[in-house]
């Protein structure tokens, strides 16, 4: 066997593989013997089918299978041993000579290869980070949200602003009619009509004036799509059936236990401290996420690397099994390039800093996420074995795809943490409200 790599320019090469009969014949003969042991052919006892007959019946398919396996193994070995930095995988060159599988003994295969050149990380750049000031307004809003979220629903006789009113909505001059729930907070004109009403009262209103241009509210109220309600106009009647109101939850032990676990918090002072701590941690996590996006954008925008453009486009089309047209690839090519550059940056950081993720880290991270789903701070001793089994079963699903995804996510986190250390982070202090108003697109 002979494998050669001929570089045609700085980012492209041709890989040629020449196979002689001695390279693949032993594997083919071995596979024929295996078939002979298992084949069930009329007139022959199991395991007694002559190898010659098997070769006559299945020889070509066995030959093709074994050569394909040999090519994959030897090409991968060559690339690894010669440390060839590839974009994707080698792609068979089009218009190769047709193979005569019945008579040909020696074979030649050629592949197009996209090369990824070495590059320097632009670590001299600075990125913007954020320190979040959690003001009292944010704390107060968190309290109100929690009281509402954990409050109980009551059905008073008379409505007030902020209530939800259920009933039947009917178009005066039309056929539309439906049971629905109207949130009084979404009414922008004539809100007084929805305050002070009781079961059996009828409210008449212009639906476009009542909800303005809020097609999302109109869709919610009518149950129609946003496209349909965009043209919805006219007078409607709403017959009140029931008033729904959420009474705020009390700051008591029941609420403390629901939020933080039994007896973790026992006083309002401890509750307030815990709420502030939780809010601060949440904003710090969001600030880190934004910083990491800034790091990615900064490095991708400033890394100077030449790519095998035409090969990359062909590789995208091949790996997507022809589901993308050339036009679609061209339209989104800038996005593909950014993703490729970030992948190259990650790989370089991993290699230069010898970053690794252990199996224990993958399993522990998976268990932490599972505990978070059940709002459990830690695993009770009696459930430890079950949780370990559940985590391992999850990671093995889909042929280990869940394990790979968790591994890659943890590795990416380590890469970003390392880059955060290496780059200059210019921290900007902003209020929680300003941070919430920022666009993260």
C-alpha positions in Angstrom: 0.0 0.0 0.0 1.2 3.5 -0.9 -0.3 6.7 0.5 0.9 10.1 -0.8 -0.3 13.6 -0.1 0.3 16.2 -2.8 -0.3 19.8 -1.7 -1.7 21.8 -4.6 -1.8 25.1 -2.8 -1.7 26.5 0.8 -5.1 25.1 1.7 -5.8 22.2 -0.7 -4.2 18.8 -1.4 -4.8 15.6 -3.1 -4.5 12.3 -1.2 -3.7 9.2 -3.3 -4.0 5.7 -2.1 -2.7 2.7 -4.1 -3.7 -0.8 -3.0 -2.1 -4.0 -4.2 -3.7 -7.4 -3.9 -1.4 -8.3 -1.0 -2.9 -5.4 1.0 -6.4 -6.6 1.1 -6.4 -10.3 0.1 -5.8 -11.7 3.6 -8.8 -9.7 5.0 -11.0 -10.8 2.1 -10.0 -14.5 2.6 -10.7 -14.2 6.3 -14.1 -12.7 5.7 -15.0 -15.5 3.2 -14.1 -18.1 5.8 -16.4 -16.3 8.3 -19.2 -16.3 5.8 -18.6 -20.0 5.1 -19.2 -20.8 8.8 -22.4 -18.8 9.0 -23.9 -19.2 5.5 -27.1 -21.2 5.1 -27.3 -22.5 1.6 -29.6 -25.3 0.4 -27.8 -28.6 0.0 -25.1 -27.8 2.5 -24.9 -28.3 6.2 -24.4 -25.2 8.4 -20.7 -24.4 8.6 -19.9 -26.7 5.6 -20.4 -24.3 2.7 -17.3 -24.4 0.5 -15.3 -21.2 0.6 -15.2 -21.2 -3.2 -19.0 -21.1 -3.5 -19.2 -18.3 -0.9 -16.6 -16.3 -2.8 -18.5 -16.9 -6.1 -21.8 -15.7 -4.5 -20.6 -12.9 -2.2 -17.0 -12.3 -3.2 -17.6 -8.9 -4.9 -19.5 -7.4 -2.0 -17.0 -8.8 0.5 -14.2 -7.3 -1.6 -15.8 -3.9 -1.7 -16.6 -3.9 2.0 -13.1 -4.9 3.0 -11.4 -2.4 0.8 -13.6 0.4 2.1 -12.8 -0.5 5.7 -9.1 -0.7 4.8 -9.1 2.7 3.2 -10.8 4.3 6.2 -8.4 2.7 8.6 -5.2 3.5 6.7 -6.2 7.0 5.8 -7.0 7.8 9.4 -3.7 6.3 10.5 -1.8 8.3 7.9 -3.4 11.6 8.9 -2.8 10.9 12.6 0.8 9.8 12.2 1.7 12.7 9.9 -0.3 15.3 12.0 -2.2 16.5 8.9 -4.7 19.3 10.0 -7.8 18.6 7.9 -11.1 20.4 7.4 -13.6 17.6 7.8 -12.7 14.4 6.0 -11.1 13.6 2.6 -13.7 13.6 -0.2 -13.4 11.2 -3.1 -12.4 13.0 -6.3 -15.1 13.1 -8.9 -14.7 11.4 -12.3 -12.3 8.7 -11.1 -11.7 5.7 -13.4 -14.5 3.1 -13.2 -13.4 0.1 -11.1 -13.6 -3.5 -12.5 -14.3 -5.3 -9.3 -14.5 -8.7 -11.1 -11.0 -8.6 -12.6 -9.0 -5.7 -11.2 -6.3 -6.6 -8.7 -4.7 -3.3 -8.0 -6.7 -0.2 -7.1 -6.0 3.6 -7.0 -8.1 6.0 -5.1 -7.8 9.8 -5.0 -9.3 12.2 -2.5 -9.6 16.0 -2.3 -8.3 17.3 1.0 -8.9 20.7 2.7 -6.0 21.8 4.8 -6.2 24.0 7.9 -3.1 26.1 8.3 -1.6 27.0 11.6 -2.5 30.5 13.0 -1.9 32.7 16.0 -4.6 33.4 18.5 -5.3 37.2 18.8 -4.9 37.3 22.5 -3.8 40.9 22.5 -7.4 42.0 22.1 -9.7 43.2 24.9 -13.3 42.2 25.5 -16.1 43.9 27.4 -17.4 42.3 30.5 -20.1 43.4 33.0 -20.4 43.8 36.7 -24.1 43.9 37.7 -25.4 46.1 40.5 -28.5 44.5 41.9 -30.6 47.4 43.1 -33.6 47.4 45.4 -36.1 47.7 42.5 -34.8 44.4 41.2 -35.2 42.8 44.6 -38.7 44.2 44.9 -39.7 42.8 41.5 -38.3 39.4 42.4 -40.4 39.4 45.6 -43.6 40.3 43.6 -42.9 37.6 41.0 -42.3 35.0 43.7 -45.5 35.9 45.6 -47.5 35.8 42.4 -45.9 32.6 41.1 -46.6 30.7 44.4 -49.8 32.5 45.1 -53.2 30.8 45.0 -56.1 31.4 42.5 -59.4 32.6 43.9 -62.7 33.5 42.2 -64.1 36.7 43.6 -67.5 38.0 42.6 -66.3 41.3 41.2 -63.3 41.9 38.9 -60.4 44.3 39.6 -57.5 45.4 37.4 -55.0 42.6 37.0 -57.6 39.8 37.1 -58.2 37.2 34.4 -61.8 37.1 33.2 -63.1 33.9 31.6 -66.2 33.8 29.4 -67.5 33.6 25.9 -66.2 35.9 23.2 -68.5 36.5 20.2 -68.1 38.7 17.1 -71.2 41.0 16.7 -71.2 41.0 12.9 -69.5 37.7 12.2 -69.3 34.0 12.9 -66.4 34.0 15.4 -67.4 32.6 18.8 -65.1 31.0 21.4 -64.6 30.4 25.2 -61.6 32.4 26.3 -59.7 34.1 29.1 -59.0 37.8 28.9 -56.1 39.2 31.0 -57.1 42.7 32.0 -53.4 43.8 32.0 -53.3 43.4 28.2 -56.3 45.8 27.6 -55.0 49.1 26.4 -58.2 51.1 25.8 -61.5 50.8 27.7 -60.0 48.9 30.6 -62.7 50.3 32.9 -65.2 48.1 31.1 -63.5 45.1 32.5 -63.2 46.3 36.1 -66.2 45.8 38.4 -67.9 43.2 36.3 -69.6 40.0 37.6 -70.6 36.7 36.2 -73.3 37.1 33.6 -72.3 40.7 32.7 -71.9 41.5 29.0 -69.0 43.7 27.8 -69.1 45.2 24.3 -65.9 46.6 22.8 -64.0 47.2 19.6 -61.4 44.4 19.7 -58.8 46.4 17.8 -59.0 49.4 20.1 -59.1 47.2 23.2 -55.9 45.4 22.4 -54.3 47.9 20.0 -51.6 46.5 17.7 -50.7 43.7 20.1 -51.3 40.7 17.8 -49.8 38.4 20.4 -52.5 39.4 22.9 -55.2 39.1 20.2 -54.0 35.6 19.3 -54.0 34.6 23.0 -57.5 36.0 23.5 -59.1 34.6 20.3 -57.0 31.4 19.9 -56.3 32.4 16.3 -52.9 32.7 14.6 -51.0 36.0 14.6 -51.5 36.1 10.8 -55.3 35.8 11.1 -55.7 38.3 13.9 -53.6 40.9 12.0 -56.8 41.6 9.9 -59.2 41.2 12.8 -61.5 44.2 13.4 -65.0 45.1 14.6 -67.3 45.0 17.6 -67.2 42.0 20.0 -69.3 40.9 22.9 -67.8 39.2 25.9 -70.1 37.4 28.4 -68.5 37.0 31.8 -68.4 33.5 33.3 -65.9 33.7 36.1 -63.3 36.0 37.6 -59.8 34.6 38.3 -57.4 36.3 40.6 -54.1 35.3 42.0 -53.6 36.2 45.7 -50.0 36.8 46.6 -48.3 34.1 48.6 -47.4 34.9 52.2 -43.7 35.0 53.3 -44.0 32.0 55.6 -42.2 28.7 56.2 -44.3 27.0 53.5 -42.9 29.3 50.8 -39.4 29.2 52.2 -39.4 25.3 52.0 -40.9 25.3 48.4 -38.1 27.6 47.2 -35.0 26.4 49.1 -35.8 23.0 50.6 -37.2 22.1 54.0 -35.8 24.2 56.8 -33.0 25.6 54.7 -34.4 29.1 55.4 -36.3 29.8 58.7 -36.7 33.6 58.9 -37.6 36.5 56.6 -34.1 37.9 57.2 -32.5 34.6 56.0 -35.0 34.5 53.1 -34.1 38.0 52.0 -30.4 37.2 52.1 -31.0 34.0 50.1 -33.0 35.8 47.5 -30.3 38.5 47.1 -27.6 35.8 46.8 -29.6 33.8 44.2 -30.4 37.0 42.1 -26.7 38.0 42.3 -25.6 34.5 41.2 -28.1 34.5 38.3 -26.9 37.8 37.0 -23.3 36.8 37.4 -24.0 33.7 35.3 -25.8 35.8 32.6 -22.9 38.3 32.7 -20.5 35.4 32.1 -22.6 34.2 29.2 -22.5 37.6 27.6 -18.7 37.9 28.2 -18.2 34.5 26.6 -20.2 35.5 23.5 -18.0 38.7 23.4 -14.9 36.5 23.6 -16.1 34.2 20.8 -17.0 37.2 18.5 -13.8 39.0 19.2 -11.5 36.1 18.5 -13.5 34.9 15.4 -13.5 38.5 14.0 -9.8 39.0 14.5 -8.3 35.6 13.8 -6.3 35.7 10.5 -6.5 32.3 8.8 -6.9 31.2 5.1 -9.5 28.6 4.5 -10.1 26.1 1.6 -13.3 27.8 0.6 -14.5 25.7 -2.3 -13.6 22.4 -0.6 -15.5 23.7 2.5 -18.6 24.3 0.4 -18.4 20.9 -1.1 -17.9 19.3 2.2 -20.9 21.0 3.7 -23.0 19.7 0.8 -21.7 16.2 1.1 -22.1 15.9 4.9 -25.7 17.2 4.6 -26.4 14.4 2.1 -27.5 16.8 -0.6 -30.2 18.4 1.5 -28.7 21.9 1.1 -28.5 23.5 -2.4 -25.4 25.5 -3.5 -27.5 28.6 -3.2 -28.4 27.9 0.4 -24.8 27.2 1.3 -23.7 30.5 -0.3 -26.4 32.3 1.5 -25.3 31.0 4.9 -21.6 30.6 4.2 -20.5 33.4 6.5 -22.1 31.6 9.4 -20.4 28.3 8.5 -17.1 30.1 8.3 -17.6 31.6 11.8 -18.5 28.2 13.2 -15.4 26.7 11.6 -13.1 29.4 12.9 -14.5 29.0 16.4 -13.9 25.2 16.2 -10.3 25.8 15.1 -9.8 28.3 18.0 -11.2 25.8 20.5 -9.0 23.0 19.3 -5.9 25.2 19.4 -6.7 26.3 23.0 -7.2 22.7 24.0 -4.0 21.6 22.4 -1.8 24.4 23.7 -3.2 24.2 27.3 -3.6 20.4 27.4 -7.2 20.8 28.5 -9.1 17.6 29.3 -12.4 16.4 30.6 -12.5 13.3 32.8 -15.3 10.7 32.9 -16.0 11.7 36.5 -16.6 15.3 35.4 -19.0 14.2 32.7 -21.0 12.0 35.1 -21.1 14.6 37.9 -22.2 17.4 35.6 -25.0 15.2 34.3 -26.1 14.4 37.9 -26.1 18.1 38.8 -28.3 18.9 35.9 -30.7 16.2 36.9 -30.8 17.4 40.5 -31.6 20.9 39.2 -34.5 19.6 37.2 -36.0 18.2 40.4 -35.0 21.2 42.5 -32.9 19.1 44.7 -29.7 20.6 46.2 -28.0 17.2 46.7 -28.7 13.5 46.3 -30.1 11.7 49.4 -27.9 8.8 50.4 -30.6 6.3 49.7 -31.0 7.6 46.1 -27.3 7.8 45.3 -27.1 4.4 43.5 -30.3 5.1 41.5 -29.1 8.5 40.5 -25.7 7.1 39.3 -27.5 4.4 37.3 -29.9 6.9 35.8 -27.1 9.3 34.8 -25.1 6.5 33.2 -28.1 5.2 31.3 -28.8 8.7 30.0 -25.2 9.2 28.9 -25.2 5.9 27.0 -28.4 6.7 25.1 -28.3 7.3 21.3 -25.0 5.4 20.9 -23.3 7.6 23.5 -24.3 10.9 21.8 -25.5 12.3 25.1 -22.0 11.6 26.6 -20.3 13.3 23.7 -22.5 16.3 23.9 -21.9 16.7 27.7 -18.2 16.2 27.1 -18.0 18.8 24.4 -20.0 21.3 26.5 -17.6 20.9 29.5 -14.6 21.2 27.2 -16.0 24.4 25.7 -16.5 25.8 29.1 -12.9 25.1 30.0 -11.8 26.7 26.8 -13.8 29.9 27.5 -12.5 30.0 31.1 -8.9 29.8 29.8 -9.5 32.5 27.3 -11.1 34.7 29.9 -7.7 34.4 31.8 -5.6 35.1 28.7 -7.6 38.1 27.3 -7.9 41.5 28.8 -11.4 41.9 30.1 -12.6 45.5 30.5 -15.3 45.4 33.1 -18.2 47.8 32.9 -20.6 48.3 35.9 -24.3 48.4 34.9 -27.5 48.2 36.9 -29.6 45.1 36.7 -32.3 47.0 34.8 -29.8 48.2 32.2 -28.4 44.7 31.8 -31.9 43.3 31.3 -32.5 45.9 28.6 -29.4 45.0 26.6 -29.8 43.2 23.3 -28.1 39.8 23.3 -28.8 39.2 19.6 
